[in-house]
Amino acid sequence: MSLRHYLRRPPAVTAADAVRLVEGGALVVDVRRQFEWNRVHIPGAVHAPLEVLLERCLEFPDDRLLITFCTGGIRSAGAANLLVENGFDAVNMSGGLIHWRAAGGSVTDR
C-alpha cells in the first residue's frame, strides 16, 4: 500500500455512529495484526490485516457498508481509502477500538 492511502482523509464515522451502523447491517473490517485480533476484537467483524486487505477484499460483500477499524484509526484510514478506490462503500471508524469501547460497542476475546 502506498503512502497516499494514509495521507488522504477517507470518509469517516464516529464510533457511536459505527455502533448504530453495525446494528443496521454494516460490516466491520478489522485491519489489525493477528496478535491484536487474538487479544480482543469486535464480535462479527471480519479480520483482514492491512497487509493482505487488497487480496481479501474480493471476499467482502458489495451490498453492505464496510467500516474499517484498527486500534487508533490510522491504519484503518488507509484501508478505507483502499476499499473506496476498489469500488466498495467504506468508511473509517475514527478513534478505533478505544472509541468503540467508549461508545458502548461490544468486544470479545474469542
N, C-alpha and C positions, 0 to 999 in steps of 0.2 A: 504494500500500500504506500502510495506516495505521500509526501509531506502536505500536499494540497488538501488532502482529505481531513487533515487536522486544522488547517488554517481557516477554512471556510466555515462559517457558522451554520449548522444544519437546523432544520425545523426542530423545535424543542417543546416539551411539555414539562410541567412541574410533576413532582412525584404524586401529589394529591390528584392531579388530573390523570396521571398514569393509572393509579389505583382504580379510578372510575372507568377509564377506557378498557382496562382488563376485565372488569366486571361486565362490560358491554361487548366483549369478544375480541379485543385486541390481543396480540401475541407478544410476549416479552422475549427478546433475544438477548441472552446473556453472553457478552463477548469477553468475559474474564478468562483467565487461565484455569486449567484443571484443578490445581490445588485450591484456588479461590472458590470454585464451584463446589468442591468437596466439603469445604468448611461451612458454607451456607449459601442458599440460593432461593429464588422466588419459586413457589410451587407452580407447576405448569409451564415454566419458562423452557425455552429451547436453548441448549448450550451449544454455542458456536464460537469458539475462541477467535479473536480478531485475526489471528494468523491464518485461519482456514475459512474465514467468513465467505470469501468470494467463491470458494469451492462448494460450500454448503448451501449457498443461497438458492440453488435450484430446488432444494427440499422445502423451502418456505412457501406458504400459501400466498397466492397473489390476490386474494379477495379479502384479506384482513389487514388492518393496520399493524405494522411491526413497530415495537417500542424497544430500541436498543438501550442497554444499560451495562454499566460496569461499577466499580467501587465508587468512583468520584465523578464520572461523567466525561472524562477526556477521551478515553479510547472509544467509548460509545458514540461520541460526536463524529469521529472519523468513520465509524461503522454505519451510522445513519446516512452520512453523505454517500458512502459507497452503495448502500442499498437503493437510495433515491436515484443515483446515477444508473442503476441497473433496472429501473422501472418499478420498484416497489414503493408503496405508500408507507414511508417510515419516518419516525421521529426519534429524537434523542430524549431520554429522561434526564433532565438536568439534576445534578446532585447525587445521582447514582443510588447505590444501596443505602447509604447514610440517610438520604432524604426519604427514600421509600419506607424505611422503618419508622421514621418520624411522622410520616403521613398515615401510619396505621397499616401499611402493607404487610402481609404475612411473609415469613421466611421459614425455611426448613433446612435441616442438615441431612436429609435423606434423599 
